[in-house]
Amino acid sequence: DQQVKQNSPSLSVQEGRISILNCDYTNSMFDYFLWYKKYPAEGPTFLISISSIKDKNEDGRFTVFLNKSAKHLSLHIVPSQPGDSAVYFCAASEGNTDKLIFGTGTRLQVFP
Amino acid sequence: NAGVTQTPKFQVLKTGQSMTLQCAQDMNHNSMYWYRQDPGMGLRLIYYSASEGTTDKGEVPNGYNVSRLNKREFSLRLESAAPSQTSVYFCASSITLGLGETQYFGPGTRLLVL
């Protein structure tokens, strides 16, 4: 049973436009959400996170939105750059378990 | 400051063979983790260690053992490899276990079991 879902395996966006990556979760006890970025042959690297007490967190070109009632979060990248081409993983944690549950990932391709 | 290092980078095993995947971190982190990544499955936690001397099972621990050798090193052992263990294995570390603690990942070990 996949508690964190990324239903789009891939996304293709033109350079300069907005990339929107989506993530849905089923466990209402999740209270912290993170996005990781992964290039081929490398380990994932932390990108941005959000606590369940917030609905938005922004860091430069990256913004994460959380809609708790819909159990949905999204990552917005504006403007998208070719170097953003990677696989993006959404992850969630529940405070009393201290473990991250990852989604299956979305491959983003930003073309010129 | 190398961060999280893993050895080997790539390994081919025959069914039934054993091997140990090594992981070390130089960030003085207390917590360490082992994940596997399979196509269409994301990253799944195999085992983790909240601190030196402690280990706990994750989501998919069957067929694996771990050792937290010291604060820096956390190894993953396959006693009798099976084709189902063909995967990419990632080690990670964080300052502590806790809400929102960022995990830092190594580059991965690609394992093929024939």
Interface residues (C-beta under 8 A of the other chain):
Chain A: V4 Q6 D31 Y32 L34 Y36 A41 E42 G43 P44 T45 F46 S49 S51 F89 S93 G95 D98 K99 L100 F102 G103 T104 G105
Chain B: V4 Y35 G40 M41 G42 L43 R44 L45 Y48 A50 G58 E59 F90 A92 L97 G98 L99 G100 T102 Q103 Y104 F105 G106 P107 G108
